[in-house]
Amino acid sequence: MDYHDPVLLHESVDGLAIKPGGIYVDVTFGGGGHSREILKRLDASAKLFAFDQDQDALANAIDDERFTLIPENFRFAKRFLRFYGAAQVDGILGDFGVSSHQFDVAERGFSTRFDAKLDMRMNQKARLSAHQVVNEYEEGELSRVLLQYGELRNAPKLARTLVSVRKEKSIDTTEDLKEALQSFLPRGREHKILAQIYQAIRIEVNEELEVLKEFLQQTEDLLKPGGRLSLISYHSLEDRLVKRYMRNGLFEGEPEKDMFGNFSVPFKKVGGLIVPSREEIKKNNRARSAKLRVAEKI
């Protein structure tokens, strides 16, 4: 499988402050780049568990007795780690978003560059696809998806247009989708707007924000005291959830104060926001929007 270089490889693994004999988790295995770097820093007694729901990623499994690849969505991390006897771990790494491989395989329907069936499922066994979202969602639901996940202010007009077009003809491919919304794609800005539309549909199909929330809420129990979270996000919706959860263990509001007026929070921030260097972005353009945040369990 052709997978690109892992983003912020050394920075994200450095963020784990690895103990050579520890137990670590890579919740977004993909091409296995981050996992291989973690294994380099572990001794023979250590364990590394990785998660990936995409069947394509399973071909990259690492032949190492310290390594276990779990073919599941990382929203089930706590359940499966307990099954494997790793109820608490020393560090968790996550590199969210779509893998380069998923973007580059035309028939997966993730990229604006190819004409392909509307799919966008990270788990190819999943029930909901982009085709169903575009062709079966009611106008109000379509508008919600485009506004909430694509941050498109003209979401109601986009939704109305899609509903009107599909009454005449099913919107089956990525090219059909572009044609249906052509009037909203001004020259020079079409790629940016299409990327927002695709992002919105993809997030809905894969429940990406719900999955991220469910995962983050498990990390407090999964990490040992002093254990590290090292998480890479690619858009503001993800990064906002990660930032807020690392700061106060909540997605909304503020934590309650104890009787002494102190906040009780599960994590402390380690360092500041880390972004790729110019050199890395030059080598791998997909790294340009990556944001790495690290936190330690208190």
Secondary structure as the mmCIF struct_conf table of DSSP 4:
data_model
#
loop_
_struct_conf.conf_type_id
_struct_conf.id
_struct_conf.beg_label_comp_id
_struct_conf.beg_label_asym_id
_struct_conf.beg_label_seq_id
_struct_conf.end_label_comp_id
_struct_conf.end_label_asym_id
_struct_conf.end_label_seq_id
HELX_LH_PP_P HELX_LH_PP_P1 HIS A 4 PRO A 6
TURN_TY1_P TURN_TY1_P1 VAL A 7 LEU A 8
HELX_RH_AL_P HELX_RH_AL_P1 LEU A 9 ASP A 14
TURN_TY1_P TURN_TY1_P2 GLY A 15 LEU A 16
TURN_TY1_P TURN_TY1_P3 PRO A 20 GLY A 21
STRN STRN1 ILE A 23 ASP A 26
BEND BEND1 VAL A 27 VAL A 27
TURN_TY1_P TURN_TY1_P4 GLY A 30 GLY A 31
BEND BEND2 GLY A 32 GLY A 32
HELX_RH_AL_P HELX_RH_AL_P2 GLY A 33 LYS A 40
TURN_TY1_P TURN_TY1_P5 ARG A 41 ARG A 41
TURN_TY1_P TURN_TY1_P6 ALA A 44 SER A 45
STRN STRN2 LYS A 47 PHE A 51
HELX_RH_3T_P HELX_RH_3T_P1 GLN A 55 ASN A 60
TURN_TY1_P TURN_TY1_P7 GLU A 65 ARG A 66
STRN STRN3 PHE A 67 ILE A 70
BEND BEND3 GLU A 72 GLU A 72
HELX_RH_3T_P HELX_RH_3T_P2 PHE A 74 PHE A 76
HELX_RH_AL_P HELX_RH_AL_P3 ALA A 77 PHE A 83
TURN_TY1_P TURN_TY1_P8 TYR A 84 GLY A 85
BEND BEND4 ALA A 87 GLN A 88
STRN STRN4 VAL A 89 ASP A 95
BEND BEND5 GLY A 97 GLY A 97
HELX_RH_AL_P HELX_RH_AL_P4 SER A 100 ASP A 104
HELX_RH_3T_P HELX_RH_3T_P3 ALA A 106 ARG A 108
TURN_TY1_P TURN_TY1_P9 THR A 112 ARG A 113
BEND BEND6 PHE A 114 PHE A 114
STRN STRN5 LYS A 117 LYS A 117
BEND BEND7 LEU A 118 LEU A 118
BEND BEND8 MET A 122 ASN A 123
TURN_TY1_P TURN_TY1_P10 GLN A 124 LYS A 125
BEND BEND9 ARG A 127 ARG A 127
HELX_RH_AL_P HELX_RH_AL_P5 ALA A 130 GLU A 136
BEND BEND10 TYR A 137 TYR A 137
HELX_RH_AL_P HELX_RH_AL_P6 GLU A 139 GLY A 150
TURN_TY1_P TURN_TY1_P11 ARG A 153 ASN A 154
HELX_RH_AL_P HELX_RH_AL_P7 ALA A 155 GLU A 168
BEND BEND11 LYS A 169 LYS A 169
STRN STRN6 THR A 173 THR A 173
HELX_RH_AL_P HELX_RH_AL_P8 THR A 174 ALA A 180
TURN_TY1_P TURN_TY1_P12 LEU A 181 LEU A 181
HELX_RH_3T_P HELX_RH_3T_P4 GLN A 182 PHE A 184
TURN_TY1_P TURN_TY1_P13 ARG A 187 ARG A 189
HELX_RH_AL_P HELX_RH_AL_P9 GLU A 190 ASN A 206
TURN_TY1_P TURN_TY1_P14 GLU A 207 GLU A 207
HELX_RH_AL_P HELX_RH_AL_P10 GLU A 208 LEU A 222
STRN STRN7 LEU A 223 SER A 233
BEND BEND12 HIS A 235 HIS A 235
HELX_RH_AL_P HELX_RH_AL_P11 SER A 236 ASN A 248
BEND BEND13 GLY A 249 GLY A 249
BEND BEND14 PHE A 251 GLY A 253
HELX_LH_PP_P HELX_LH_PP_P2 PRO A 255 GLU A 256
STRN STRN8 LYS A 257 LYS A 257
TURN_TY1_P TURN_TY1_P15 MET A 259 PHE A 260
BEND BEND15 GLY A 261 GLY A 261
STRN STRN9 PHE A 263 PHE A 263
BEND BEND16 PRO A 266 PRO A 266
STRN STRN10 PHE A 267 LYS A 269
BEND BEND17 GLY A 271 GLY A 271
STRN STRN11 ILE A 274 ILE A 274
HELX_RH_AL_P HELX_RH_AL_P12 ARG A 278 LYS A 283
HELX_RH_3T_P HELX_RH_3T_P5 ASN A 285 SER A 289
STRN STRN12 LYS A 291 LYS A 297
#
